[in-house]
Amino acid sequence: MERANIIIIGGGVVGCAVAYELASRWTDVFLLERAPKLGMGSSTRNSGVIHSGIYYEHDSLKARLCVEGNRLTHEFCAAHGVPHRNTGKLVIASHVGEEHTLQELETHGRRNGVEGLEMIDRGGIRAREPHIEAVAALWVPSTGIVAAEDLVKAYARLAAARGAHILTHARVASLASSNAVIEVGVEIGASGGGRAANLESIEARCIVNCAGLYADDVAAMLGFTRYRIYPVRGEYAELIPSRSSLVRGLVYPLPHPQGMSLGVHLTRTVWNTVLVGPTARYVDEKDDYESDRLPVEEFARSAKAMLPELQTEDLRLSYSGLRAKLVPPRDAVGTEPAGGPADFVIMPDPNVPEAIHLIGIESPGLTSALAIARHVAPLVAEVLN
């Protein structure tokens, strides 16, 4: 039977960042990804925003790791040639009377350690975004954008350069704990189209569960069922090229206090396309990206309060993504979802200390990936040292 010090389950942005960090400290680090390519799920189906940390509950993991991750991500991208821009963003108040909510957000952001926040008036908004209509805004200079797929590839490439073994088409089929090791059953070579897979077993001194939407399923293999992931789909539209000049950077509405996301926002990407979205809707399946897609009219309706010139014909449908929510929807038909900000879960398995679970790593997971990796490393050290 093959042996490893560490097996990381999941090759999204967090799993690859964890591999990059752990491979600098230990040998025999393996990363297993069931898909044909790394980062095919939530990691690359998002807005590509490097978040600042203004929104999250004070002293939560999301707040602390996002603020740290913002700095680390900007530094990493600059050092390793990952396409990114430090654009800043506007969080706008569309109506008179909402300014106090912006001020509360500014106070909250400063308390979280976000620097450079500034309240600006209509004139300041128009100087930055001539087509945006708002009465006031919070300027957040540390926010940026990144090419998410390039970031995943860079973490993986540098992890491999440090000696990590990265396997795709490698689905974890079983986990069993015995005598301070975990036996990992892996289907190697599985794919669609009826391709056969070889079942292999690897003994690991430590596993790190970075399985994203499936992290609860992986945890359940060891009998840890405290948390359940509820997939929430976010859909995007895109401005047609001839209208992309309507938005220069990043523009966000005020977040809904019980919302599932930060609201439909406007994002100029590193490729100079402009995304409108994401929406947020619970779905039943963890791979349901396309059923019952929203029409472009929905995106126009949501964004028009910020961008009055926007017309439905200015938009075309773009991609969708899924996020790993820990908060369930309300049961009653027609009610608003429960929403609410659940924190990241990063903890050793209470019954199998050789396993470390990362569950509910939704936004700002892309931003926080390196900070999460540094947070995980001492937990791994407790197992291995």
C-alpha positions as CSV (number, residue, x, y, z in Angstrom):
1,M,0.0,0.0,0.0
2,E,1.2,3.5,-0.9
3,R,2.0,5.8,2.0
4,A,1.8,9.6,2.3
5,N,2.4,12.2,5.0
6,I,-0.5,14.4,3.8
7,I,-3.4,13.9,1.4
8,I,-5.3,17.0,0.4
9,I,-8.7,16.2,-1.0
10,G,-9.9,18.7,-3.5
11,G,-8.0,20.7,-6.2
12,G,-9.8,24.0,-6.1
13,V,-8.1,27.2,-5.2
14,V,-8.0,26.4,-1.5
15,G,-6.7,22.9,-2.0
16,C,-4.0,24.1,-4.3
17,A,-3.0,26.9,-1.9
18,V,-2.9,24.4,1.0
19,A,-0.7,22.1,-1.2
20,Y,1.6,25.0,-1.9
21,E,2.0,25.9,1.8
22,L,2.3,22.4,3.2
23,A,4.8,21.2,0.5
24,S,7.2,23.9,1.8
25,R,7.2,22.1,5.2
26,W,6.7,18.4,4.6
27,T,7.5,15.8,2.0
28,D,5.1,13.2,0.5
29,V,2.2,15.7,0.1
30,F,-0.5,14.5,-2.3
31,L,-3.4,16.5,-3.8
32,L,-6.3,14.5,-5.2
33,E,-8.9,16.1,-7.5
34,R,-11.7,14.1,-9.0
35,A,-12.2,16.3,-12.1
36,P,-10.1,16.3,-15.2
37,K,-8.6,19.7,-14.4
38,L,-7.9,21.7,-11.2
39,G,-10.3,24.5,-10.2
40,M,-13.2,23.5,-12.4
41,G,-15.9,24.2,-9.8
42,S,-16.5,27.2,-7.6
43,S,-12.9,28.4,-7.7
44,T,-13.2,29.7,-11.2
45,R,-17.0,30.3,-11.5
46,N,-17.1,33.5,-9.6
47,S,-16.5,37.2,-10.0
48,G,-12.7,36.9,-9.6
49,V,-12.8,39.7,-6.9
50,I,-10.0,40.0,-4.3
51,H,-12.2,41.1,-1.4
52,S,-11.2,43.5,1.3
53,G,-12.9,42.1,4.4
54,I,-15.4,44.9,5.1
55,Y,-18.5,42.7,5.4
56,Y,-17.8,39.8,7.7
57,E,-18.5,39.5,11.4
58,H,-15.7,41.0,13.5
59,D,-13.0,38.5,14.5
60,S,-14.6,35.7,12.5
61,L,-12.4,33.5,10.4
62,K,-13.9,35.1,7.3
63,A,-12.9,38.6,8.5
64,R,-9.4,37.7,9.7
65,L,-8.5,35.4,6.8
66,C,-9.9,37.7,4.1
67,V,-8.0,40.8,5.4
68,E,-4.8,38.7,5.5
69,G,-5.6,37.0,2.3
70,N,-6.2,40.3,0.5
71,R,-2.6,41.3,1.2
72,L,-1.1,37.8,0.5
73,T,-3.0,37.4,-2.8
74,H,-1.9,40.8,-4.2
75,E,1.7,40.0,-3.2
76,F,1.6,36.5,-4.6
77,C,0.1,37.6,-7.9
78,A,2.7,40.4,-8.3
79,A,5.5,37.9,-7.5
80,H,4.4,35.2,-9.8
81,G,2.9,37.0,-12.8
82,V,-0.8,36.1,-12.2
83,P,-3.0,38.6,-14.0
84,H,-4.7,40.9,-11.5
85,R,-5.5,44.6,-10.8
86,N,-5.9,46.6,-7.6
87,T,-9.0,48.4,-8.8
88,G,-10.7,49.4,-5.6
89,K,-14.5,49.3,-5.5
90,L,-17.5,51.4,-4.8
91,V,-20.3,50.3,-2.5
92,I,-23.1,52.6,-3.3
93,A,-26.2,54.0,-1.6
94,S,-28.8,54.5,-4.3
95,H,-31.3,56.4,-2.2
96,V,-31.3,59.3,0.2
97,G,-31.4,57.9,3.8
98,E,-29.1,55.0,3.1
99,E,-25.9,57.0,3.9
100,H,-26.0,55.8,7.5
101,T,-25.8,52.2,6.4
102,L,-22.7,53.0,4.4
103,Q,-21.2,54.7,7.5
104,E,-21.9,51.6,9.5
105,L,-20.2,49.5,6.9
106,E,-17.2,51.8,7.0
107,T,-17.0,51.5,10.8
108,H,-17.3,47.8,10.6
109,G,-14.7,47.5,7.9
110,R,-12.2,49.6,9.9
111,R,-12.8,47.4,12.9
112,N,-11.9,44.4,10.8
113,G,-8.6,46.1,9.9
114,V,-9.5,47.2,6.4
115,E,-7.5,50.3,5.6
116,G,-8.1,53.4,3.4
117,L,-11.9,53.4,3.5
118,E,-13.4,56.7,2.4
119,M,-17.0,58.1,2.1
120,I,-17.5,59.9,-1.1
121,D,-20.3,62.0,-2.5
122,R,-22.1,62.0,-5.9
123,G,-19.3,64.1,-7.5
124,G,-16.7,61.6,-6.3
125,I,-18.8,58.7,-7.6
126,R,-19.1,60.3,-11.0
127,A,-15.4,61.1,-11.2
128,R,-14.7,57.3,-10.8
129,E,-17.8,55.9,-12.5
130,P,-19.5,58.5,-14.8
131,H,-22.5,56.3,-15.6
132,I,-23.4,55.1,-12.0
133,E,-26.3,56.8,-10.2
134,A,-26.0,57.0,-6.4
135,V,-26.2,59.6,-3.6
136,A,-23.1,58.4,-1.8
137,A,-20.6,55.6,-1.8
138,L,-17.9,53.9,0.3
139,W,-14.6,53.7,-1.6
140,V,-12.7,50.5,-0.7
141,P,-9.2,50.9,-2.2
142,S,-7.8,47.4,-1.3
143,T,-10.3,45.5,-3.4
144,G,-9.0,44.1,-6.7
145,I,-9.7,41.5,-9.4
146,V,-7.7,38.4,-10.4
147,A,-7.8,35.8,-13.1
148,A,-9.0,33.0,-10.9
149,E,-8.0,30.1,-13.2
150,D,-4.5,31.5,-13.5
151,L,-4.3,31.8,-9.7
152,V,-5.3,28.1,-9.2
153,K,-2.7,27.1,-11.8
154,A,0.0,29.1,-10.1
155,Y,-0.6,27.6,-6.7
156,A,-0.6,24.1,-8.2
157,R,2.5,24.7,-10.3
158,L,4.5,26.1,-7.4
159,A,3.2,23.3,-5.1
160,A,4.5,20.8,-7.6
161,A,7.8,22.6,-7.8
162,R,8.1,22.1,-4.0
163,G,7.5,18.4,-4.4
164,A,3.8,18.0,-4.1
165,H,2.2,15.2,-6.1
166,I,-1.0,16.5,-7.9
167,L,-3.4,14.0,-9.4
168,T,-6.5,14.7,-11.4
169,H,-9.1,12.1,-12.3
170,A,-8.6,10.9,-8.7
171,R,-11.9,10.5,-6.8
172,V,-11.8,9.7,-3.1
173,A,-14.2,6.8,-2.7
174,S,-13.6,5.8,1.0
175,L,-11.9,6.9,4.2
176,A,-11.2,4.6,7.1
177,S,-9.2,5.4,10.3
178,S,-7.1,2.9,12.0
179,N,-3.9,3.0,14.2
180,A,-3.3,6.8,13.7
181,V,-3.5,6.6,9.9
182,I,-6.3,7.1,7.4
183,E,-6.7,4.6,4.6
184,V,-7.8,6.5,1.5
185,G,-9.6,4.6,-1.2
186,V,-9.0,6.4,-4.5
187,E,-10.5,5.8,-7.9
188,I,-7.7,6.7,-10.3
189,G,-8.6,7.5,-13.9
190,A,-12.4,7.8,-13.5
191,S,-14.1,10.1,-16.0
192,G,-17.3,10.4,-18.0
193,G,-18.0,8.3,-21.0
194,G,-17.6,5.0,-19.2
195,R,-13.9,5.2,-18.8
196,A,-12.8,2.5,-16.2
197,A,-11.1,3.5,-13.0
198,N,-8.5,1.7,-10.9
199,L,-9.1,1.5,-7.2
200,E,-6.0,2.1,-5.1
201,S,-5.4,2.6,-1.4
202,I,-3.1,5.1,0.2
203,E,-2.3,5.3,3.9
204,A,-2.0,8.9,5.1
205,R,-0.8,10.3,8.4
206,C,-3.0,13.3,7.8
207,I,-5.7,14.3,5.4
208,V,-7.0,17.8,4.7
209,N,-10.5,18.0,3.4
210,C,-10.7,20.8,0.9
211,A,-13.5,19.3,-1.2
212,G,-15.5,22.4,-1.5
213,L,-19.2,21.7,-2.3
214,Y,-18.5,18.0,-1.4
215,A,-16.6,18.7,1.9
216,D,-19.6,17.5,4.0
217,D,-19.7,14.3,2.0
218,V,-16.0,13.7,2.6
219,A,-16.4,14.4,6.3
220,A,-19.3,12.0,6.4
221,M,-17.0,9.2,5.2
222,L,-15.4,9.5,8.7
223,G,-18.7,9.7,10.5
224,F,-18.5,13.5,11.0
225,T,-22.0,14.8,10.0
226,R,-22.3,18.0,12.1
227,Y,-22.4,20.2,9.0
228,R,-24.3,20.1,5.7
229,I,-23.6,22.0,2.6
230,Y,-26.6,23.6,0.7
231,P,-25.6,24.5,-2.9
232,V,-26.5,28.0,-3.9
233,R,-26.3,29.0,-7.6
234,G,-25.0,32.4,-8.7
235,E,-25.7,33.3,-12.3
236,Y,-24.0,36.0,-14.4
237,A,-24.8,38.1,-17.4
238,E,-22.3,40.1,-19.3
239,L,-22.3,43.5,-21.0
240,I,-22.0,43.3,-24.8
241,P,-18.6,44.6,-25.9
242,S,-20.0,47.8,-27.4
243,R,-21.5,48.8,-23.9
244,S,-18.6,47.7,-21.7
245,S,-17.5,51.3,-21.3
246,L,-20.5,51.9,-19.0
247,V,-18.5,50.4,-16.1
248,R,-14.8,51.2,-15.3
249,G,-14.2,49.1,-12.2
250,L,-16.2,47.4,-9.4
251,V,-19.6,48.7,-8.2
252,Y,-21.6,47.0,-5.5
253,P,-25.0,47.7,-4.0
254,L,-25.5,47.9,-0.2
255,P,-25.6,44.3,1.1
256,H,-28.9,43.0,2.3
257,P,-28.6,42.2,6.0
258,Q,-30.1,38.7,5.5
259,G,-29.0,38.1,2.0
260,M,-27.2,35.0,0.6
261,S,-24.6,37.1,-1.3
262,L,-23.4,40.7,-1.6
263,G,-26.0,41.4,-4.2
264,V,-25.9,41.7,-8.0
265,H,-22.8,43.8,-8.7
266,L,-20.8,45.1,-11.7
267,T,-17.3,43.8,-12.2
268,R,-14.8,44.8,-14.9
269,T,-12.6,41.7,-15.2
270,V,-8.9,41.4,-16.0
271,W,-10.1,40.8,-19.6
272,N,-12.0,44.0,-19.6
273,T,-15.4,42.3,-19.9
274,V,-18.1,43.5,-17.5
275,L,-20.0,40.9,-15.5
276,V,-23.4,41.6,-14.0
277,G,-24.2,39.3,-11.1
278,P,-24.2,37.0,-9.3
279,T,-27.8,36.2,-8.4
280,A,-28.3,33.7,-5.5
281,R,-30.7,30.8,-5.5
282,Y,-30.7,27.5,-3.7
283,V,-30.6,24.4,-5.9
284,D,-31.0,20.7,-5.1
285,E,-27.9,19.3,-6.8
286,K,-24.2,20.2,-6.3
287,D,-23.6,20.0,-10.1
288,D,-26.7,21.9,-11.2
289,Y,-25.1,24.9,-13.1
290,E,-27.6,25.2,-16.0
291,S,-31.2,24.1,-15.3
292,D,-33.8,26.8,-15.4
293,R,-31.4,29.7,-16.1
294,L,-32.6,33.2,-15.5
295,P,-33.4,35.5,-18.4
296,V,-31.3,38.6,-19.1
297,E,-34.3,40.7,-18.1
298,E,-33.7,39.7,-14.4
299,F,-30.1,41.0,-14.5
300,A,-31.2,44.3,-16.1
301,R,-33.9,44.8,-13.5
302,S,-31.4,44.2,-10.6
303,A,-28.6,46.4,-12.0
304,K,-30.7,49.3,-13.4
305,A,-30.9,51.1,-10.1
306,M,-27.1,51.4,-10.2
307,L,-26.7,51.8,-13.9
308,P,-29.8,53.6,-15.3
309,E,-28.6,53.6,-18.9
310,L,-28.6,49.8,-18.9
311,Q,-31.0,48.1,-21.3
312,T,-31.9,44.4,-21.6
313,E,-30.4,44.4,-25.1
314,D,-27.0,45.5,-23.6
315,L,-26.7,42.1,-21.9
316,R,-26.1,38.5,-22.8
317,L,-26.1,35.5,-20.5
318,S,-22.7,34.3,-19.1
319,Y,-21.6,31.5,-16.8
320,S,-22.9,30.4,-13.4
321,G,-21.3,29.1,-10.3
322,L,-22.2,27.3,-7.1
323,R,-21.3,28.2,-3.5
324,A,-21.1,26.0,-0.5
325,K,-23.6,27.5,1.9
326,L,-23.9,26.1,5.5
327,V,-27.2,27.9,6.0
328,P,-30.3,26.1,4.8
329,P,-33.2,27.7,2.9
330,R,-36.5,28.3,4.6
331,D,-39.0,25.5,4.0
332,A,-42.0,27.6,3.2
333,V,-42.7,28.1,-0.4
334,G,-42.4,31.7,-1.5
335,T,-40.5,33.0,1.5
336,E,-37.0,34.5,1.4
337,P,-34.1,32.2,1.9
338,A,-32.7,32.0,5.4
339,G,-29.4,33.6,4.2
340,G,-27.1,34.9,6.9
341,P,-23.3,34.8,7.1
342,A,-22.1,31.4,8.4
343,D,-18.4,31.4,9.1
344,F,-15.8,29.2,7.6
345,V,-15.4,25.8,9.4
346,I,-11.7,24.8,9.8
347,M,-11.2,22.2,12.4
348,P,-9.8,18.7,13.2
349,D,-12.3,15.9,13.1
350,P,-13.5,15.4,16.7
351,N,-13.2,11.7,16.5
352,V,-10.4,11.3,13.9
353,P,-7.7,13.8,14.8
354,E,-5.6,12.9,11.7
355,A,-8.3,14.5,9.6
356,I,-8.7,18.3,9.2
357,H,-12.0,19.6,7.6
358,L,-12.5,22.8,5.7
359,I,-16.3,23.1,5.3
360,G,-18.4,26.0,4.0
361,I,-15.5,27.7,2.3
362,E,-17.5,30.0,0.1
363,S,-16.8,33.7,-0.7
364,P,-14.3,35.1,0.3
365,G,-12.5,31.7,-0.2
366,L,-10.7,32.8,-3.4
367,T,-9.2,35.8,-1.6
368,S,-8.5,33.9,1.6
369,A,-6.9,30.8,0.1
370,L,-3.3,31.5,1.1
371,A,-4.3,32.8,4.6
372,I,-6.5,29.6,5.0
373,A,-3.4,27.5,4.0
374,R,-1.3,29.3,6.7
375,H,-4.1,28.7,9.2
376,V,-4.2,25.0,8.4
377,A,-0.5,24.4,8.6
378,P,-0.2,24.5,12.4
379,L,-3.2,22.1,12.6
380,V,-1.3,19.7,10.4
381,A,1.8,20.1,12.5
382,E,-0.1,19.0,15.5
383,V,-0.8,15.7,13.7
384,L,2.6,15.1,12.2
385,N,5.1,16.5,14.7
